[in-house]
Amino acid sequence: MPRRTSGITASDELFSAEPPPGAPLAARMRPRTLDEFVGQGHLIGDDGALTKVVKPGHLPSMVLWGPPGSGKTTLARLLADRSGGTWRQLSAVSSGVADVRALVAEAKLLREAGGRTIAFIDELHRFNKSQQDALLPHVEDGTIALIGATTENPYYEINSPLLSRMRVYRLEPLDTDALGAIVDRALADADHGLTGRVGLSEEGRATLLDLAGGDARSALNILDAAAAVLDDNVLIGPEGVAEAAQQRLLAYDRVGDQHYEAASAFIKSMRGNDPDAALYWLASMVAAGEDPTFIARRIVIAASEDVGNADPRALQLAVSAMQAVEMIGLPEAQYALAQAAAYVASAPKSNRAGAAYFAALAEVEEHGRLPVPLRLRPSSHRRLSREQGYGRGYLHPHDYA
């Protein structure tokens, strides 16, 4: 039975858990110790930056910044295992301030009992300012040791006060040697890999490493897809690898990394005034079977957040496109999605309204709501309101235009 402290699963049992039956090859081949971790020698080698600071009982708060498939989540788990402590994981995509507060409440109880909590937040950059600010005092006082993973530049995407209390470690895309070692291990591993089932020709191996582009998860997913449709003891050539890679490209996991990566590319293309790129990423999501309502919502958000009052018609068009999706669906709604995406991508940009609003929200959250000035309160027929001066001194703007 897993040990639990305040509802948090202890980390040693989390790390020793076997992947469930039928788990993807990438999950089955996840390293279980730092010795099995391949790549990132500048961080975990003999003189690596993390090797020097992560010790039993000590783990500084940090940001692991790197491209998809570079090992951020796995490395975070292994570092937590090495330092000891109770692992708690959130995804910034699906969690909010309430989840952070619940995590902190458990961490405080654990701390009182002499324990320590290691909080891992995947896609930390997806937390907004308020959500990031909710973490700040608890990182500062040591209630949690925070590990945030991000594919985005943390110096732009993470609030300065929080970032100043964390160390940033950059993970690099895996080079060909490291990626090749991971693939070879998957082919040879008798317990979790593909040993005895399939092999790779030299040309197939070279094609796989090239298509993966330094992404270990992508390499293993392509290999897994190729092996799934072949008989045992078959040697996979470059054609089989390329076909599996194309299937992976189109049939991405709609709740996984590729879902959010494609959406991120779509949003940033619209924000960056690149309609051609926006339409490309729109097409890639539609071709992969993405929910058109999800796409329409992203366009509405971009129209409001990134275009704003620089062109108010963008929001009108985006909302109309979302209504078209709801009323007529695909395939006809592709025209409305394309029209709205191209318009938003081509429109002038302004985020002033949103920036001003969140500055006001931060002020309210920090200092509380100020009392409403008497002159702005509603004047009323009630005697008490009149005696207290409600509405007195208010000048109607239309009378002074």
C-alpha positions as CSV (number, residue, x, y, z in Angstrom):
1,M,0.0,0.0,0.0
2,P,1.5,3.4,-0.9
3,R,2.6,5.5,2.0
4,R,0.8,8.8,2.2
5,T,1.5,11.9,4.1
6,S,-1.3,14.4,4.1
7,G,-2.6,12.8,0.9
8,I,0.7,13.1,-1.0
9,T,2.2,9.9,-2.4
10,A,5.8,9.4,-1.2
11,S,8.4,9.8,-3.9
12,D,10.3,6.6,-3.5
13,E,7.2,4.5,-4.4
14,L,6.4,6.9,-7.3
15,F,9.8,6.4,-8.9
16,S,9.9,2.6,-8.4
17,A,6.4,2.1,-10.0
18,E,6.4,0.0,-13.1
19,P,4.7,1.5,-16.2
20,P,1.2,0.0,-16.7
21,P,0.6,-2.7,-19.3
22,G,0.3,-1.3,-22.8
23,A,2.2,1.9,-21.9
24,P,4.0,3.6,-24.8
25,L,7.6,2.7,-25.4
26,A,8.7,6.1,-24.2
27,A,7.0,5.6,-20.8
28,R,8.4,2.0,-20.5
29,M,11.9,3.2,-21.2
30,R,11.9,6.1,-18.8
31,P,15.2,6.1,-16.8
32,R,14.8,5.0,-13.2
33,T,18.1,6.3,-11.9
34,L,20.4,9.1,-12.8
35,D,22.9,6.6,-14.1
36,E,20.4,5.5,-16.8
37,F,19.8,9.1,-17.8
38,V,21.4,9.9,-21.2
39,G,22.6,13.3,-22.2
40,Q,22.8,16.7,-20.5
41,G,26.3,16.0,-19.2
42,H,26.8,19.7,-18.5
43,L,24.1,19.3,-15.8
44,I,24.5,15.8,-14.4
45,G,28.0,14.8,-15.4
46,D,30.8,14.5,-12.8
47,D,31.3,18.3,-12.9
48,G,27.7,19.1,-13.8
49,A,25.9,22.1,-12.4
50,L,23.2,20.0,-10.9
51,T,25.6,17.3,-9.6
52,K,27.2,20.0,-7.4
53,V,24.0,21.3,-5.8
54,V,21.6,18.4,-5.5
55,K,22.5,16.3,-2.5
56,P,20.5,14.1,-0.1
57,G,18.3,16.4,1.9
58,H,19.0,19.4,-0.3
59,L,17.3,20.5,-3.6
60,P,17.1,24.2,-4.6
61,S,14.1,25.5,-6.4
62,M,14.8,25.5,-10.1
63,V,13.5,25.9,-13.6
64,L,14.4,23.2,-16.1
65,W,14.3,24.9,-19.5
66,G,14.6,22.9,-22.7
67,P,12.9,21.7,-25.9
68,P,10.3,18.8,-25.9
69,G,11.9,15.4,-25.4
70,S,15.1,16.7,-23.7
71,G,14.2,15.0,-20.4
72,K,12.9,17.7,-18.2
73,T,10.2,15.7,-16.4
74,T,12.3,12.6,-16.0
75,L,15.3,14.6,-14.8
76,A,13.1,16.4,-12.2
77,R,11.8,13.1,-10.9
78,L,15.3,11.7,-10.6
79,L,16.7,14.8,-8.9
80,A,13.9,14.6,-6.4
81,D,14.5,11.0,-5.8
82,R,18.2,11.7,-5.1
83,S,17.5,14.5,-2.7
84,G,14.7,12.8,-0.9
85,G,11.3,14.3,-0.1
86,T,7.7,13.9,-1.0
87,W,7.0,14.5,-4.7
88,R,3.9,16.4,-5.7
89,Q,3.1,17.2,-9.4
90,L,0.9,19.7,-11.1
91,S,0.4,20.6,-14.7
92,A,0.0,24.4,-15.3
93,V,-2.3,23.5,-18.2
94,S,-5.0,22.0,-16.1
95,S,-4.3,23.4,-12.6
96,G,-5.1,26.8,-11.0
97,V,-4.7,28.8,-7.8
98,A,-6.9,26.4,-5.9
99,D,-4.7,23.5,-6.7
100,V,-1.6,25.5,-5.7
101,R,-3.2,26.3,-2.4
102,A,-4.2,22.7,-1.7
103,L,-0.6,21.6,-2.5
104,V,0.8,24.3,-0.1
105,A,-1.6,23.3,2.6
106,E,-0.4,19.7,2.4
107,A,3.2,20.8,2.3
108,K,2.8,22.9,5.5
109,L,1.4,19.9,7.3
110,L,4.3,17.7,6.0
111,R,6.8,20.4,7.1
112,E,5.4,20.4,10.6
113,A,5.9,16.7,10.7
114,G,9.6,17.1,9.7
115,G,9.1,16.3,6.0
116,R,9.7,18.3,2.9
117,T,7.7,18.7,-0.4
118,I,9.2,18.8,-3.9
119,A,6.6,20.4,-6.1
120,F,7.0,19.8,-9.8
121,I,4.9,22.1,-12.1
122,D,5.0,21.1,-15.8
123,E,4.7,23.9,-18.3
124,L,5.2,26.5,-15.6
125,H,5.1,29.3,-18.1
126,R,1.4,28.6,-18.7
127,F,0.5,29.8,-15.2
128,N,-0.6,33.5,-15.3
129,K,0.9,36.2,-13.0
130,S,-1.6,35.5,-10.2
131,Q,-1.0,31.8,-10.3
132,Q,2.8,32.3,-10.2
133,D,2.5,34.9,-7.5
134,A,0.6,32.4,-5.4
135,L,3.8,30.2,-5.3
136,L,6.2,33.0,-4.4
137,P,5.9,33.2,-0.6
138,H,6.0,29.4,-0.2
139,V,9.1,29.1,-2.4
140,E,10.7,31.9,-0.5
141,D,10.1,30.4,3.0
142,G,11.0,26.9,1.9
143,T,7.6,25.4,2.4
144,I,8.1,23.8,-1.0
145,A,11.1,23.2,-3.2
146,L,9.7,24.1,-6.7
147,I,10.9,22.5,-9.9
148,G,9.3,24.2,-12.9
149,A,9.6,22.7,-16.4
150,T,9.2,24.9,-19.5
151,T,9.9,25.0,-23.2
152,E,9.7,28.8,-23.2
153,N,12.4,31.3,-22.2
154,P,11.8,31.7,-18.5
155,Y,13.3,35.2,-18.5
156,Y,10.3,36.3,-20.6
157,E,7.6,34.0,-19.4
158,I,8.1,33.6,-15.6
159,N,7.5,36.5,-13.2
160,S,10.7,38.2,-12.1
161,P,10.0,37.9,-8.4
162,L,9.5,34.1,-8.6
163,L,12.3,33.6,-11.1
164,S,14.8,35.5,-8.8
165,R,14.2,32.8,-6.1
166,M,14.9,29.9,-8.5
167,R,17.9,28.7,-10.5
168,V,17.6,28.3,-14.2
169,Y,19.1,25.2,-15.9
170,R,19.1,24.9,-19.7
171,L,18.6,21.4,-21.2
172,E,19.9,21.0,-24.8
173,P,18.4,18.9,-27.6
174,L,20.0,15.5,-27.5
175,D,22.8,15.0,-30.0
176,T,22.9,12.1,-32.3
177,D,25.1,9.9,-30.0
178,A,22.8,10.4,-27.0
179,L,19.7,9.8,-29.1
180,G,21.2,6.8,-30.7
181,A,22.1,5.3,-27.3
182,I,18.4,5.7,-26.2
183,V,17.1,4.0,-29.4
184,D,19.7,1.2,-29.1
185,R,18.7,0.6,-25.5
186,A,15.0,0.4,-26.4
187,L,15.8,-2.2,-29.1
188,A,17.9,-4.3,-26.7
189,D,15.9,-4.0,-23.4
190,A,14.3,-7.4,-22.7
191,D,12.0,-6.1,-19.9
192,H,10.6,-2.9,-21.2
193,G,11.9,-2.5,-24.8
194,L,11.5,-4.2,-28.2
195,T,14.2,-6.9,-27.9
196,G,13.4,-9.9,-30.2
197,R,10.6,-8.1,-31.9
198,V,12.1,-5.7,-34.5
199,G,15.4,-4.2,-35.5
200,L,16.6,-1.1,-37.3
201,S,18.7,-1.1,-40.5
202,E,21.6,1.3,-40.5
203,E,19.7,3.5,-42.9
204,G,16.5,3.2,-40.8
205,R,18.4,4.2,-37.7
206,A,19.9,7.2,-39.4
207,T,16.5,8.3,-40.7
208,L,15.0,7.9,-37.3
209,L,17.6,10.0,-35.6
210,D,17.3,12.7,-38.2
211,L,13.5,12.9,-38.0
212,A,13.5,12.9,-34.2
213,G,15.5,16.1,-34.2
214,G,17.0,15.7,-30.7
215,D,13.7,14.7,-29.2
216,A,14.0,11.3,-27.3
217,R,10.3,10.9,-26.8
218,S,9.6,11.6,-30.5
219,A,12.3,9.0,-31.5
220,L,10.8,6.3,-29.2
221,N,7.2,7.1,-30.3
222,I,8.2,6.8,-34.0
223,L,10.0,3.5,-33.3
224,D,7.0,2.3,-31.3
225,A,4.6,3.2,-34.1
226,A,6.8,1.4,-36.7
227,A,7.0,-1.8,-34.5
228,A,3.3,-1.9,-33.9
229,V,2.4,-2.6,-37.5
230,L,5.2,-5.1,-38.3
231,D,5.7,-8.8,-37.6
232,D,8.4,-9.9,-35.1
233,N,12.0,-10.1,-36.2
234,V,11.5,-7.6,-39.0
235,L,14.3,-5.1,-39.8
236,I,12.8,-1.6,-40.1
237,G,14.2,0.4,-43.0
238,P,14.1,4.2,-43.8
239,E,10.7,3.8,-45.5
240,G,9.1,2.2,-42.5
241,V,10.5,4.9,-40.2
242,A,9.3,7.7,-42.5
243,E,5.8,6.2,-42.7
244,A,5.6,5.8,-38.9
245,A,6.8,9.4,-38.5
246,Q,4.1,10.7,-40.8
247,Q,1.4,8.7,-38.9
248,R,2.7,10.3,-35.6
249,L,2.6,13.7,-37.1
250,L,-1.1,13.5,-38.1
251,A,-2.4,11.3,-35.3
252,Y,-1.1,13.3,-32.4
253,D,-2.4,12.9,-28.9
254,R,-5.1,15.5,-28.4
255,V,-4.4,15.8,-24.7
256,G,-0.6,15.4,-24.9
257,D,2.5,17.5,-25.7
258,Q,1.9,17.7,-29.5
259,H,-1.6,19.0,-28.9
260,Y,-0.3,22.0,-26.9
261,E,2.8,22.4,-29.1
262,A,0.7,22.8,-32.2
263,A,-1.7,25.2,-30.4
264,S,1.2,27.2,-29.1
265,A,2.7,27.5,-32.6
266,F,-0.7,28.5,-34.0
267,I,-1.2,31.2,-31.3
268,K,2.3,32.6,-31.6
269,S,2.0,32.8,-35.4
270,M,-1.2,34.9,-35.1
271,R,0.5,37.0,-32.4
272,G,3.5,37.5,-34.6
273,N,1.6,38.7,-37.7
274,D,2.4,35.6,-39.8
275,P,-0.9,34.6,-41.4
276,D,0.8,31.9,-43.6
277,A,2.2,30.2,-40.6
278,A,-1.1,30.5,-38.7
279,L,-2.9,28.8,-41.5
280,Y,-0.3,26.1,-41.7
281,W,-0.7,25.2,-38.0
282,L,-4.4,25.5,-38.3
283,A,-4.4,23.0,-41.1
284,S,-2.1,20.6,-39.1
285,M,-4.5,20.6,-36.2
286,V,-7.6,20.1,-38.4
287,A,-5.8,17.3,-40.3
288,A,-4.9,15.6,-37.0
289,G,-8.6,15.6,-35.9
290,E,-8.3,18.4,-33.4
291,D,-11.6,19.6,-31.8
292,P,-12.6,22.7,-33.9
293,T,-14.2,24.3,-30.9
294,F,-10.8,24.2,-29.2
295,I,-9.3,25.9,-32.2
296,A,-12.0,28.5,-32.4
297,R,-11.5,29.4,-28.7
298,R,-7.8,30.0,-29.3
299,I,-8.7,32.4,-32.1
300,V,-11.1,34.3,-29.8
301,I,-8.5,34.5,-27.0
302,A,-5.9,35.8,-29.5
303,A,-8.3,38.4,-30.9
304,S,-8.9,39.8,-27.4
305,E,-5.5,39.3,-25.8
306,D,-3.2,40.1,-28.7
307,V,-5.2,42.4,-31.0
308,G,-7.4,44.1,-28.5
309,N,-8.6,47.6,-29.2
310,A,-6.0,48.0,-32.0
311,D,-8.8,46.4,-34.2
312,P,-12.0,45.5,-32.3
313,R,-13.5,43.8,-35.4
314,A,-11.0,41.0,-34.8
315,L,-13.0,39.8,-31.7
316,Q,-16.3,40.1,-33.6
317,L,-15.0,38.0,-36.4
318,A,-13.5,35.4,-34.1
319,V,-16.7,35.0,-32.1
320,S,-18.6,34.7,-35.4
321,A,-16.2,31.9,-36.4
322,M,-16.8,30.1,-33.1
323,Q,-20.5,30.4,-33.7
324,A,-20.1,29.0,-37.2
325,V,-18.2,26.0,-35.8
326,E,-21.0,25.4,-33.4
327,M,-23.8,25.8,-36.0
328,I,-22.3,24.0,-39.1
329,G,-19.3,22.0,-37.9
330,L,-16.6,20.6,-40.1
331,P,-15.7,20.5,-42.9
332,E,-17.6,23.7,-43.9
333,A,-16.5,25.5,-40.7
334,Q,-12.9,25.3,-42.0
335,Y,-13.6,28.4,-44.1
336,A,-14.7,30.4,-41.0
337,L,-11.7,29.2,-39.0
338,A,-9.3,30.1,-41.8
339,Q,-10.9,33.5,-42.3
340,A,-10.7,34.4,-38.6
341,A,-7.2,33.1,-38.1
342,A,-5.9,35.0,-41.1
343,Y,-7.7,38.2,-40.0
344,V,-6.3,38.0,-36.4
345,A,-2.8,37.2,-37.7
346,S,-2.9,40.2,-40.1
347,A,-4.4,42.7,-37.7
348,P,-2.5,45.3,-35.7
349,K,-1.7,44.2,-32.2
350,S,-2.2,45.8,-28.7
351,N,-2.2,44.1,-25.3
352,R,-2.7,47.3,-23.4
353,A,-6.2,46.6,-22.1
354,G,-5.2,43.2,-20.8
355,A,-1.9,44.4,-19.3
356,A,-3.7,47.3,-17.5
357,Y,-6.4,44.9,-16.2
358,F,-4.0,42.4,-14.7
359,A,-2.0,45.3,-13.1
360,A,-5.3,46.4,-11.5
361,L,-6.0,42.8,-10.5
362,A,-2.6,42.5,-8.9
363,E,-3.2,45.7,-6.9
364,V,-6.6,44.5,-5.6
365,E,-5.1,41.1,-4.6
366,E,-2.2,42.7,-2.8
367,H,-3.9,45.6,-1.1
368,G,-7.6,44.6,-1.1
369,R,-10.4,46.7,-2.6
370,L,-10.4,50.4,-1.8
371,P,-13.6,52.0,-0.5
372,V,-15.6,53.7,-3.2
373,P,-15.3,57.5,-3.1
374,L,-18.5,59.2,-1.9
375,R,-18.9,61.1,-5.1
376,L,-19.0,57.9,-7.1
377,R,-21.5,56.1,-4.8
378,P,-25.2,56.0,-6.0
379,S,-27.2,59.0,-4.9
380,S,-30.4,57.7,-3.3
381,H,-33.7,58.9,-2.0
382,R,-32.8,57.3,1.3
383,R,-32.1,60.0,4.0
384,L,-29.0,58.3,5.4
385,S,-27.3,58.2,2.0
386,R,-28.0,61.8,1.4
387,E,-26.7,62.8,4.8
388,Q,-23.5,60.9,4.3
389,G,-22.9,62.7,1.0
390,Y,-23.4,59.8,-1.4
391,G,-23.0,61.2,-5.0
392,R,-22.2,64.7,-3.8
393,G,-19.6,66.4,-6.0
394,Y,-20.1,64.1,-8.9
395,L,-19.8,65.9,-12.2
396,H,-21.7,64.3,-15.1
397,P,-19.2,64.0,-18.0
398,H,-21.8,64.8,-20.7
399,D,-22.4,68.2,-19.0
400,Y,-18.7,69.1,-19.3
401,A,-17.8,67.7,-22.6
